[in-house]
Amino acid sequence: MDLTRETTPEARRLLWLARSDRRAAEKALAALPAERQAALILETSLAIRRQLIELLPSPEDVIPLLPEAELCYTCRTIGLADISWLLPLATNEQLVACFDLDVWRGVRVDHGQLDAWMAALAETDDETLVRAAQSIDPELLVVYFQQHIDVFMKPSPQDDPDWSEPDQSQTLEGQFYFVAKRPGDDLAPFMRLAHALFQGDYWLYFRAIQAVREELPTETEEWALRWRTGRLADLGFPTWEEAMAIYGHIRPEALARLPREAPVLDLEGYGLPAWTTVLPAAQADEAPLFRAIRELAVHERGAVFHALIGLANRIAVADRLELGDPESLPKALEKATRLVGAGLELVTRENGLALVEGLRRVGLDRLFRVGVNLDPESELPAPIAADDSNRSEDLADEPGDGEDDGSDGEYGAGSSSGIR
């Protein structure tokens, strides 16, 4: 299944025009409202999105309009070592989302990726650097500090008259001395951040430096995880425990059972962190889900679209995909459409329904679970590591412990997995 985003004809024309007459391309783009400029960027393939961004007459008006995850995908595609020009244009919320999506792997901080984002910020101006440090959780800032330095505080002459600063240490104010935690570690990005905070937000600087000395790294990371979990929920990514519900066991005799009432999809206030304008392209053999979608009314297709994206978000979390990777959502969508189609085919065959009627009667989450339970050994995500399972209160036992009886509770009104 091809889930690659296609560049729209309008964006292609602008890019072709820019090759021969850049000024004319910029003028044509400037004639569009900022919202349409942002839409064109989002409709442009990630691989060439930078070219269109560089044509923007006022990028500071357009970049803040991009969904949070899309900015992260764009930065990842350009390369974190080459985005110092782009980060100052981002909003605080977009910057926080980049860290939430891309510096965690499951329930652990990916220190290499955290370093890469901090190094990218260190290449920007002081205002952007301080603004980003103030926006992310202070606990994550402390995690970064603790990864790189040990801190020594100069005692008073009365307490230790013979004290001398540690070898190869650095200080900004003559009170706290920093020593690289690992020999040969490049402290330049850290020192750039520390200096910017010392000048722009001394209390945050002081709090982070003190925390390096006083707080346990595991507890600090746990608190950062809790704040991040709450924000991801606002972006449509549930907790791991909630996401794993889509892999719940269903008894064989209950696989084809229909709900008593069709579920209702509530889209009020529903926002997507990523830009997706069309459903994945159908395969040549016309999978069951797409044959059913073709027969839906326009408003019903919109409901399926939002439910499918919501399901893909749950799959991405449950399967512990890299949420900041531009390929994670397409992978999750592919799995969602494949297993929803398998579940839809079984339910409709066993109940003598047309595919489209089955799609109206049964929520996507339920159809996905049916598809999973047809071959659970190959479809369930890998078990989570034992040490990771103790990192958060949000983690639960692996699915399959209990059985689903197909009761009404799965199909209550307001479910985010079905249509009416």
Secondary structure in CASP SS format (residue, H / E / C, confidence):
PFRMAT SS
TARGET T0000
AUTHOR 0000-0000-0000
METHOD secondary structure of the structure
MODEL  1
M C 1.00
D C 1.00
L C 1.00
T C 1.00
R C 1.00
E C 1.00
T C 1.00
T C 1.00
P H 1.00
E H 1.00
A H 1.00
R H 1.00
R H 1.00
L H 1.00
L H 1.00
W H 1.00
L H 1.00
A H 1.00
R H 1.00
S H 1.00
D C 1.00
R H 1.00
R H 1.00
A H 1.00
A H 1.00
E H 1.00
K H 1.00
A H 1.00
L H 1.00
A H 1.00
A C 1.00
L C 1.00
P C 1.00
A H 1.00
E H 1.00
R H 1.00
Q H 1.00
A H 1.00
A H 1.00
L H 1.00
I H 1.00
L H 1.00
E C 1.00
T C 1.00
S C 1.00
L H 1.00
A H 1.00
I H 1.00
R H 1.00
R H 1.00
Q H 1.00
L H 1.00
I H 1.00
E C 1.00
L C 1.00
L C 1.00
P C 1.00
S C 1.00
P H 1.00
E H 1.00
D H 1.00
V H 1.00
I H 1.00
P H 1.00
L H 1.00
L C 1.00
P C 1.00
E H 1.00
A H 1.00
E H 1.00
L H 1.00
C H 1.00
Y H 1.00
T H 1.00
C H 1.00
R H 1.00
T H 1.00
I H 1.00
G C 1.00
L H 1.00
A H 1.00
D H 1.00
I C 1.00
S C 1.00
W C 1.00
L C 1.00
L H 1.00
P H 1.00
L H 1.00
A C 1.00
T C 1.00
N H 1.00
E H 1.00
Q H 1.00
L H 1.00
V H 1.00
A H 1.00
C H 1.00
F H 1.00
D H 1.00
L H 1.00
D H 1.00
V C 1.00
W E 1.00
R E 1.00
G C 1.00
V C 1.00
R E 1.00
V E 1.00
D C 1.00
H H 1.00
G H 1.00
Q H 1.00
L H 1.00
D H 1.00
A H 1.00
W H 1.00
M H 1.00
A H 1.00
A H 1.00
L H 1.00
A H 1.00
E C 1.00
T C 1.00
D C 1.00
D H 1.00
E H 1.00
T H 1.00
L H 1.00
V H 1.00
R H 1.00
A H 1.00
A H 1.00
Q H 1.00
S H 1.00
I C 1.00
D C 1.00
P H 1.00
E H 1.00
L H 1.00
L H 1.00
V H 1.00
V H 1.00
Y H 1.00
F H 1.00
Q H 1.00
Q H 1.00
H H 1.00
I E 1.00
D E 1.00
V E 1.00
F E 1.00
M E 1.00
K C 1.00
P C 1.00
S C 1.00
P C 1.00
Q C 1.00
D C 1.00
D C 1.00
P C 1.00
D C 1.00
W C 1.00
S C 1.00
E C 1.00
P C 1.00
D C 1.00
Q C 1.00
S C 1.00
Q E 1.00
T E 1.00
L C 1.00
E C 1.00
G C 1.00
Q C 1.00
F E 1.00
Y E 1.00
F E 1.00
V E 1.00
A E 1.00
K C 1.00
R C 1.00
P C 1.00
G C 1.00
D C 1.00
D C 1.00
L C 1.00
A H 1.00
P H 1.00
F H 1.00
M H 1.00
R H 1.00
L H 1.00
A H 1.00
H H 1.00
A H 1.00
L H 1.00
F H 1.00
Q H 1.00
G H 1.00
D C 1.00
Y H 1.00
W H 1.00
L H 1.00
Y H 1.00
F H 1.00
R H 1.00
A H 1.00
I H 1.00
Q H 1.00
A H 1.00
V H 1.00
R H 1.00
E H 1.00
E C 1.00
L C 1.00
P H 1.00
T H 1.00
E H 1.00
T H 1.00
E H 1.00
E H 1.00
W H 1.00
A H 1.00
L H 1.00
R H 1.00
W H 1.00
R H 1.00
T H 1.00
G H 1.00
R H 1.00
L H 1.00
A H 1.00
D H 1.00
L C 1.00
G C 1.00
F C 1.00
P C 1.00
T C 1.00
W H 1.00
E H 1.00
E H 1.00
A H 1.00
M H 1.00
A H 1.00
I H 1.00
Y H 1.00
G C 1.00
H C 1.00
I E 1.00
R C 1.00
P H 1.00
E H 1.00
A H 1.00
L C 1.00
A C 1.00
R C 1.00
L C 1.00
P C 1.00
R C 1.00
E C 1.00
A C 1.00
P C 1.00
V C 1.00
L C 1.00
D C 1.00
L C 1.00
E C 1.00
G C 1.00
Y C 1.00
G C 1.00
L C 1.00
P C 1.00
A C 1.00
W C 1.00
T C 1.00
T C 1.00
V C 1.00
L C 1.00
P C 1.00
A C 1.00
A C 1.00
Q C 1.00
A C 1.00
D C 1.00
E C 1.00
A C 1.00
P H 1.00
L H 1.00
F H 1.00
R H 1.00
A H 1.00
I H 1.00
R H 1.00
E C 1.00
L C 1.00
A C 1.00
V H 1.00
H H 1.00
E H 1.00
R H 1.00
G H 1.00
A H 1.00
V H 1.00
F H 1.00
H H 1.00
A H 1.00
L H 1.00
I H 1.00
G H 1.00
L H 1.00
A H 1.00
N H 1.00
R H 1.00
I H 1.00
A H 1.00
V H 1.00
A H 1.00
D C 1.00
R C 1.00
L C 1.00
E C 1.00
L C 1.00
G C 1.00
D C 1.00
P C 1.00
E C 1.00
S H 1.00
L H 1.00
P H 1.00
K H 1.00
A H 1.00
L H 1.00
E H 1.00
K H 1.00
A H 1.00
T H 1.00
R H 1.00
L H 1.00
V H 1.00
G H 1.00
A H 1.00
G H 1.00
L H 1.00
E H 1.00
L H 1.00
V H 1.00
T H 1.00
R H 1.00
E H 1.00
N H 1.00
G C 1.00
L C 1.00
A C 1.00
L H 1.00
V H 1.00
E H 1.00
G H 1.00
L H 1.00
R H 1.00
R H 1.00
V C 1.00
G C 1.00
L H 1.00
D H 1.00
R H 1.00
L H 1.00
F H 1.00
R H 1.00
V H 1.00
G H 1.00
V H 1.00
N H 1.00
L H 1.00
D C 1.00
P H 1.00
E H 1.00
S H 1.00
E H 1.00
L C 1.00
P C 1.00
A C 1.00
P C 1.00
I C 1.00
A C 1.00
A C 1.00
D C 1.00
D H 1.00
S H 1.00
N H 1.00
R C 1.00
S C 1.00
E C 1.00
D C 1.00
L C 1.00
A C 1.00
D C 1.00
E C 1.00
P C 1.00
G C 1.00
D C 1.00
G C 1.00
E C 1.00
D E 1.00
D C 1.00
G C 1.00
S C 1.00
D H 1.00
G H 1.00
E H 1.00
Y H 1.00
G C 1.00
A C 1.00
G C 1.00
S C 1.00
S C 1.00
S C 1.00
G C 1.00
I C 1.00
R C 1.00
END
